[in-house]
Every structure is written in C-alpha cells, then in structure tokens.
C-alpha cells in the first residue's frame, strides 16, 4: 500500500505545475509536468511488475496442489499411420 501513497503524492505534487502550464502557459511548468509524468510512468511499471510477481508467486503455490496430472504421451508406434495398401 506504500506504493499507492507515493503515487498519490506524486500526482498531487504536480497539480500546481499543471495549473501553471495550462492556465498561464508557463513552459518551465510544462517541463516539470513532463518530468513528473515520466516518473509516474516508471512508478506505474514498477507497481505492475510487483503485482504480477506477487500474483504469480501466490498462484504457483496453489497451482502446484490443484494442477491435474499431465496425460502420458502415446507410444510412438501408435502415432504412426498405417502403411498404404498396394493393389
């Protein structure tokens, strides 16, 4: 949950720069907005990776117990086609 707080703080810290850029056309504020949005993108990717890893880790433990047994492969002889008949 700590990541969510960081995410909210970052968005809230950019509010003033958004206002300055869009309302007052301050180009330096636009640069800060772009930099903040890049940080937001990187943070979002880190959170996505963390969530996926946690999901996969918890899924592996449960999946190992509940996974059905794999079917055995048929013998190689049974897979071969019958030879064509000669007339």
QUINORGI-V810639 format. One record per backbone hydrogen bond with DSSP energy under -0.5 kcal/mol. CO is the residue of the C=O (numbers start at 1). NH is the residue of the N-H. Records with the same first field share a line. If there is no record, write none. Layout:
CO: NH + NH
//
This chain:
1: 5
2: 6
3: 7
4: 8
5: 9
6: 10
7: 11
8: 12
9: 13
10: 14
11: 14
12: 15
14: 18
15: 19
16: 20
17: 21
18: 22
19: 23 + 24
20: 24 + 26
21: 25
25: 27
26: 30
27: 31
28: 32
29: 33
30: 34
31: 35
32: 36
33: 37
34: 38
35: 39
36: 40
37: 41
38: 42
39: 43
40: 44
41: 45
42: 46
43: 47
44: 48
45: 49
46: 50
47: 51
48: 52
49: 53
50: 54
51: 55
52: 56
53: 57
54: 58
55: 59
56: 60
57: 61
58: 62
59: 63
60: 64
61: 65
62: 66
63: 67
75: 78 + 79
76: 79 + 80
77: 80
//
